[in-house]
């Protein structure tokens, strides 16, 4: 027991509170892995069938989020080992950063070759529905992750939350490109939508590798 600001605090209570937050983080990461596995599978199949660079890129981002979720599960399950936290944080950040940069290279290459080759994607209703669902799910998931990350001071979980939030932007860009193709037949909207993703993806990757992610204050409780 000790005194802090007029309140009596218990180390056991603090440890219990942290373990509860870590358990919540683990649940959020399992949800991330499950949702993005399904999202990635649907996006990749629909993207290859429609010849949509933006949709395939979106599916690959989901695969990367699954890898990131796996890294964070490893990080959170080892949270009790305080001496290993810093090392696990750094490793998780590197995994996220490298994955981002690999995705940026792929999407950029495919977007440029599609524009130069004038590859016309087919219309994809599945892709449109998928993007709309993700626009609802991803902001809620990112908010929950940020709250847990701030409470346990985890830079790796903060980076993962940013990646989830970033998926919201990708969903909006993807939806715009697919709708323009469906409504107006603007085939070039799809590869341009993919190219718009590249600087966003690359920046997040570089920031993660440099360890520039910080833990913000938790959002206000609803």
ROPA-553495 format. One line per 8 residues: number of its first residue (from 1); for each residue y, z, x of N, C-alpha, C. Coordinates in steps of 0.1 Angstrom, whole numbers, plus 5000, padded with zeros to 4 digits. Atoms other than C-alpha are relative to their C-alpha. Layout:
<lumros>
NUM = Y/Z/X/Y/Z/X/Y/Z/X ~ ...
</lumros>
This chain:
<lumros>
1 = 4988/5000/5009/5000/5000/5000/5012/5000/5009 ~ 4987/5000/4992/5036/4994/5012/5011/4998/4990 ~ 4989/5002/5008/5071/4994/4998/5007/4987/5003 ~ 4993/5013/4998/5090/4961/4993/5010/4999/4989 ~ 4989/5002/5010/5124/4959/4975/4998/5009/4989 ~ 5001/4991/5011/5117/4990/4955/4987/5000/4992 ~ 5012/5001/5007/5083/4979/4944/4988/5004/5010 ~ 5012/4997/4992/5049/4992/4956/4990/4988/5000
9 = 5008/5012/4999/5028/4963/4968/4986/5003/5006 ~ 5013/4998/4995/4991/4962/4974/4995/4988/5007 ~ 5005/5011/4993/4976/4940/5001/4988/4994/4993 ~ 5011/5005/5008/4945/4937/4980/5004/4992/4988 ~ 4995/5008/5011/4966/4925/4951/5005/4987/5005 ~ 4995/5012/4995/4983/4899/4973/4988/4990/5003 ~ 5012/5008/4996/4949/4887/4986/4993/4994/4987 ~ 5006/5005/5013/4936/4885/4950/5008/4989/4994
17 = 4991/5010/5005/4966/4865/4939/4998/4987/5007 ~ 5002/5013/4992/4962/4840/4967/4986/4994/4997 ~ 5013/5006/5003/4925/4836/4960/5000/4994/4987 ~ 4999/5006/5013/4933/4829/4924/5007/4986/5001 ~ 4993/5013/4999/4958/4802/4934/4991/4990/5008 ~ 5009/5009/4993/4933/4787/4959/4989/4995/4991 ~ 5011/5004/5009/4906/4786/4932/5006/4990/4990 ~ 4994/5010/5009/4931/4768/4909/5002/4987/5008
25 = 4999/5012/4992/4938/4744/4938/4987/4992/5001 ~ 5013/5006/4999/4901/4737/4942/4997/4992/4987 ~ 5003/5007/5012/4898/4729/4905/5008/4987/4998 ~ 4991/5012/5001/4928/4705/4906/4995/4989/5009 ~ 5006/5010/4991/4912/4687/4936/4988/4994/4995 ~ 5012/5006/5006/4879/4683/4918/5004/4991/4989 ~ 4995/5009/5010/4898/4669/4889/5005/4987/5006 ~ 4995/5012/4993/4916/4645/4913/4989/4991/5004
33 = 5012/5008/4995/4883/4634/4928/4993/4993/4988 ~ 5007/5006/5012/4867/4628/4894/5008/4989/4993 ~ 4991/5010/5007/4897/4610/4878/5002/4988/5008 ~ 4997/5012/4992/4905/4588/4907/4987/4992/5004 ~ 5013/5007/4999/4868/4579/4912/4999/4990/4989 ~ 5001/5009/5012/4868/4565/4877/5011/4990/5000 ~ 4989/5009/5000/4903/4550/4880/4998/4989/5010 ~ 5002/5010/4989/4895/4533/4913/4989/4990/4996
41 = 5011/5010/5003/4862/4518/4900/5005/4990/4989 ~ 4995/5009/5010/4879/4504/4869/5011/4991/5005 ~ 4989/5009/4994/4910/4491/4888/4994/4990/5009 ~ 5005/5010/4991/4889/4474/4915/4992/4989/4993 ~ 5007/5010/5008/4866/4457/4890/5009/4991/4993 ~ 4990/5008/5008/4895/4446/4868/5008/4991/5009 ~ 4991/5007/4991/4916/4436/4898/4993/4988/5006 ~ 5007/5011/4994/4889/4414/4914/4997/4989/4990
49 = 5003/5010/5010/4880/4398/4881/5013/4992/4996 ~ 4987/5007/5003/4917/4390/4874/5007/4994/5012 ~ 4993/5005/4988/4926/4382/4910/5013/5006/5002 ~ 4988/4993/5000/4953/4408/4908/5001/5008/5013 ~ 4998/4993/4988/4966/4420/4942/5005/5014/4997 ~ 4994/4987/5003/4986/4448/4927/4989/5010/4994 ~ 5011/4992/5007/4956/4460/4906/4990/5005/5011 ~ 5010/4997/4990/4932/4459/4936/5007/5011/5009
57 = 4993/4990/4992/4958/4478/4957/5001/5013/4993 ~ 5000/4987/5007/4961/4504/4930/4986/5006/5000 ~ 5014/4994/4999/4923/4508/4930/4997/5006/5013 ~ 5003/4995/4987/4922/4512/4967/5008/5013/5003 ~ 4992/4988/4999/4950/4538/4965/4992/5012/4993 ~ 5008/4990/5006/4927/4557/4941/4988/5004/5009 ~ 5010/4997/4990/4899/4555/4967/5005/5009/5010 ~ 4994/4991/4990/4923/4570/4992/5003/5014/4995
65 = 4998/4986/5006/4932/4598/4968/4987/5008/4999 ~ 5013/4993/5000/4895/4606/4965/4997/5006/5014 ~ 5002/4995/4986/4893/4609/5003/5009/5011/5003 ~ 4991/4989/4998/4924/4630/5003/4996/5012/4992 ~ 5005/4988/5008/4910/4652/4975/4988/5007/5007 ~ 5012/4995/4992/4878/4656/4996/5005/5009/5012 ~ 4994/4992/4989/4899/4667/5026/5006/5013/4996 ~ 4993/4988/5005/4919/4692/5005/4989/5010/4995
73 = 5010/4991/5004/4887/4706/4991/4994/5008/5012 ~ 5004/4994/4988/4875/4712/5026/5010/5010/5005 ~ 4989/4991/4995/4909/4728/5035/5000/5012/4991 ~ 4998/4988/5009/4910/4751/5004/4987/5009/5001 ~ 5012/4992/4999/4874/4762/5007/4999/5008/5013 ~ 5000/4992/4988/4881/4774/5042/5013/5009/5001 ~ 4987/4993/5000/4913/4792/5032/4998/5015/5004 ~ 5003/4986/4997/4897/4826/5036/5000/5003/5015
81 = 4999/4999/4985/4895/4819/5074/5014/4998/5005 ~ 4986/5001/4997/4931/4827/5082/5002/4994/5014 ~ 4998/5005/4986/4927/4818/5119/4998/4985/5000 ~ 5003/5014/5001/4915/4783/5109/5010/4992/4992 ~ 4992/5007/5010/4942/4775/5083/5009/4989/5006 ~ 4991/5010/4993/4967/4758/5107/4993/4988/5004 ~ 5008/5011/4995/4941/4736/5123/4995/4991/4988 ~ 5005/5007/5011/4927/4726/5089/5011/4993/4993
89 = 4988/5006/5006/4962/4719/5076/5003/4987/5007 ~ 4996/5012/4992/4969/4695/5105/4990/4989/4998 ~ 5010/5010/5002/4936/4677/5101/5001/4993/4987 ~ 4998/5006/5014/4941/4672/5064/5012/4991/4999 ~ 4988/5009/5000/4976/4658/5070/4997/4987/5007 ~ 5003/5013/4993/4963/4633/5095/4991/4991/4992 ~ 5009/5009/5009/4936/4621/5071/5008/4993/4990 ~ 4991/5005/5010/4962/4616/5044/5009/4989/5006
97 = 4991/5010/4994/4986/4598/5068/4993/4987/5004 ~ 5008/5012/4996/4960/4574/5083/4996/4992/4988 ~ 5004/5007/5012/4948/4565/5048/5011/4992/4994 ~ 4988/5007/5005/4983/4557/5037/5003/4987/5008 ~ 4996/5011/4992/4990/4534/5066/4990/4989/4999 ~ 5010/5010/5002/4957/4516/5062/5002/4992/4987 ~ 4997/5006/5012/4965/4509/5026/5012/4991/5000 ~ 4988/5008/4999/5000/4497/5034/4997/4986/5007
105 = 5003/5012/4992/4986/4471/5059/4992/4991/4990 ~ 5009/5009/5009/4960/4458/5033/5009/4994/4989 ~ 4993/5005/5011/4984/4455/5004/5011/4990/5005 ~ 4990/5009/4995/5011/4439/5025/4994/4987/5004 ~ 5007/5013/4996/4987/4413/5039/4996/4992/4988 ~ 5005/5008/5012/4972/4404/5005/5012/4995/4992 ~ 4988/5004/5007/5007/4403/4989/5006/4987/5006 ~ 4994/5011/4993/5021/4379/5015/4991/4987/4999
113 = 5009/5012/5001/4990/4356/5015/4999/4994/4986 ~ 5000/5004/5014/4990/4355/4977/5013/4992/4997 ~ 4987/5008/5003/5027/4344/4976/5000/4987/5007 ~ 5000/5012/4993/5022/4318/5003/4990/4990/4994 ~ 5010/5008/5006/4990/4305/4986/5002/4997/4986 ~ 4997/5002/5015/5005/4307/4951/4987/5003/4992 ~ 5012/4996/5008/4974/4325/4938/5004/5006/4987 ~ 4996/4995/5013/4978/4330/4901/4990/5009/4994
121 = 5010/4990/5006/4962/4362/4887/4998/4998/4985 ~ 5003/5000/5015/4945/4363/4853/5007/5012/4994 ~ 4995/4988/5008/4959/4386/4826/4990/5011/4999 ~ 5009/4989/5000/4944/4420/4826/5004/5011/4991 ~ 4997/4989/5009/4946/4442/4795/4995/5013/5005 ~ 5006/4988/4994/4923/4467/4812/5010/5007/5010 ~ 4991/4995/4991/4948/4471/4840/5012/5006/4994 ~ 4988/4995/5007/4977/4476/4816/4997/5013/4994
129 = 5004/4987/5006/4959/4504/4798/4998/5010/5010 ~ 5003/4991/4989/4948/4520/4830/5014/5005/5006 ~ 4987/4996/4994/4984/4520/4844/5008/5009/4990 ~ 4994/4992/5010/4997/4535/4811/4994/5014/5000 ~ 5006/4987/5000/4972/4563/4812/5004/5008/5013 ~ 4996/4993/4987/4980/4571/4849/5014/5005/5000 ~ 4986/4995/5001/5017/4573/4840/5001/5013/4993 ~ 5000/4987/5007/5009/4602/4818/4993/5011/5008
137 = 5008/4990/4993/4982/4620/4839/5006/5004/5013 ~ 4996/4997/4986/4996/4618/4874/5012/5009/5002 ~ 4989/4991/4999/5030/4635/4869/4996/5015/4997 ~ 5004/4987/5003/5013/4665/4853/4991/5006/5011 ~ 5008/4996/4990/4987/4667/4880/5008/5003/5013 ~ 4992/4998/4988/5013/4664/4908/5008/5013/4998 ~ 4992/4988/5003/5034/4692/4892/4991/5013/5002 ~ 5009/4988/4998/5004/4716/4891/4996/5002/5014
145 = 5003/4999/4986/4995/4708/4927/5012/5006/5008 ~ 4988/4994/4993/5031/4715/4939/5001/5014/4998 ~ 4999/4986/5003/5031/4748/4922/4990/5009/5008 ~ 5010/4993/4992/4999/4759/4939/5003/5000/5015 ~ 4996/5002/4986/5010/4745/4972/5011/5009/5005 ~ 4989/4991/4996/5042/4765/4972/4996/5014/5000 ~ 5005/4986/5001/5024/4797/4963/4991/5004/5011 ~ 5009/4996/4989/4999/4795/4991/5006/4994/5014
153 = 4993/5005/4988/5024/4778/5016/4991/4990/5007 ~ 5009/5010/4994/5001/4748/5022/5007/4986/5001 ~ 4994/5013/4998/5017/4717/5037/4990/4989/4997 ~ 5009/5011/5003/4985/4697/5033/4999/4998/4985 ~ 5000/5002/5015/4984/4704/4995/5013/4994/4995 ~ 4987/5006/5004/5021/4696/4993/4999/4985/5002 ~ 5002/5014/4998/5013/4662/5009/4991/4993/4990 ~ 5009/5005/5010/4985/4657/4985/5007/4999/4987
161 = 4992/5000/5013/5008/4665/4956/5009/4988/5000 ~ 4992/5011/4999/5032/4639/4969/4993/4987/4998 ~ 5008/5012/5001/5004/4614/4971/4997/4997/4985 ~ 5002/5001/5014/4996/4621/4935/5012/4995/4992 ~ 4988/5004/5006/5032/4618/4925/5003/4985/5003 ~ 4998/5013/4996/5034/4586/4944/4991/4990/4992 ~ 5009/5009/5008/5005/4572/4923/5008/4997/4987 ~ 4993/5002/5012/5029/4576/4893/5009/4987/5002
169 = 4992/5012/4997/5053/4551/4910/4992/4987/5001 ~ 5008/5011/4999/5025/4528/4918/4996/4995/4986 ~ 5004/5003/5014/5014/4529/4881/5011/4992/4993 ~ 4989/5006/5006/5049/4520/4870/5002/4985/5005 ~ 4998/5013/4994/5052/4491/4895/4988/4990/4995 ~ 5011/5008/5005/5017/4479/4885/5002/4995/4986 ~ 4998/5004/5014/5025/4480/4848/5010/4989/4999 ~ 4989/5011/5001/5057/4460/4853/4995/4987/5004
177 = 5005/5013/4996/5039/4433/4873/4990/4994/4990 ~ 5010/5005/5009/5010/4430/4849/5007/4995/4986 ~ 4994/5004/5013/5033/4429/4818/5008/4987/5002 ~ 4992/5012/4998/5056/4402/4833/4991/4988/5001 ~ 5010/5011/4999/5025/4381/4840/4995/4996/4986 ~ 5005/5002/5014/5012/4386/4804/5011/4994/4991 ~ 4989/5004/5010/5046/4381/4786/5007/4987/5004 ~ 4993/5012/4996/5062/4354/4807/4993/4991/5009
185 = 5008/5009/4991/5035/4340/4829/5006/5000/5014 ~ 4994/4999/4986/5054/4351/4861/4989/5004/5010 ~ 5011/4997/4991/5024/4349/4885/5005/5007/5012 ~ 4995/4994/4988/5046/4359/4914/5003/5015/4999 ~ 4996/4986/5002/5054/4393/4898/4989/5009/5005 ~ 5011/4991/4996/5019/4406/4907/5001/5002/5015 ~ 4999/4998/4986/5021/4400/4945/5013/5007/5004 ~ 4988/4994/4996/5057/4411/4946/4999/5015/4996
193 = 5002/4986/5004/5047/4443/4927/4992/5007/5011 ~ 5008/4994/4989/5021/4449/4955/5009/5002/5012 ~ 4991/4998/4988/5047/4443/4982/5010/5011/4999 ~ 4990/4989/5002/5071/4468/4966/4993/5013/5003 ~ 5007/4987/4997/5044/4494/4971/5000/5003/5015 ~ 5002/4999/4985/5042/4488/5009/5009/5010/5007 ~ 4992/4991/4993/5073/4506/5021/4998/5015/4996 ~ 5002/4986/5006/5066/4536/4998/4988/5006/5007
201 = 5013/4995/4994/5030/4539/5011/5002/5003/5015 ~ 4998/4998/4986/5040/4535/5047/5008/5012/5004 ~ 4992/4988/4997/5067/4561/5046/4993/5013/4998 ~ 5008/4988/5003/5044/4587/5031/4990/5002/5012 ~ 5010/4999/4989/5018/4579/5058/5006/5005/5013 ~ 4993/4995/4987/5043/4583/5087/5004/5014/4998 ~ 4996/4986/5002/5057/4615/5072/4988/5010/5001 ~ 5012/4991/4999/5022/4630/5069/4996/5001/5014
209 = 5005/5000/4986/5013/4620/5105/5010/5009/5008 ~ 4990/4992/4993/5046/4636/5117/5001/5014/4996 ~ 4999/4986/5005/5040/4667/5097/5013/5004/4994 ~ 4987/4998/5006/5073/4663/5078/4999/5006/4986 ~ 5002/4995/5013/5058/4676/5046/5003/5015/5000 ~ 4997/4985/5001/5072/4710/5036/4996/5005/4986 ~ 5004/4994/5012/5063/4734/5009/5013/5004/4992 ~ 4988/4997/5008/5090/4734/4982/4998/5012/4991
217 = 5001/4989/5009/5097/4763/4959/4992/4995/4987 ~ 5008/5004/5011/5073/4763/4929/5009/4997/4988 ~ 4992/5003/5012/5087/4747/4897/5000/5012/4991 ~ 4999/4989/5010/5098/4771/4870/4988/4999/4990 ~ 5011/4999/5009/5070/4783/4848/5004/4995/4986 ~ 4997/5006/5013/5069/4765/4814/5002/5012/4990
</lumros>
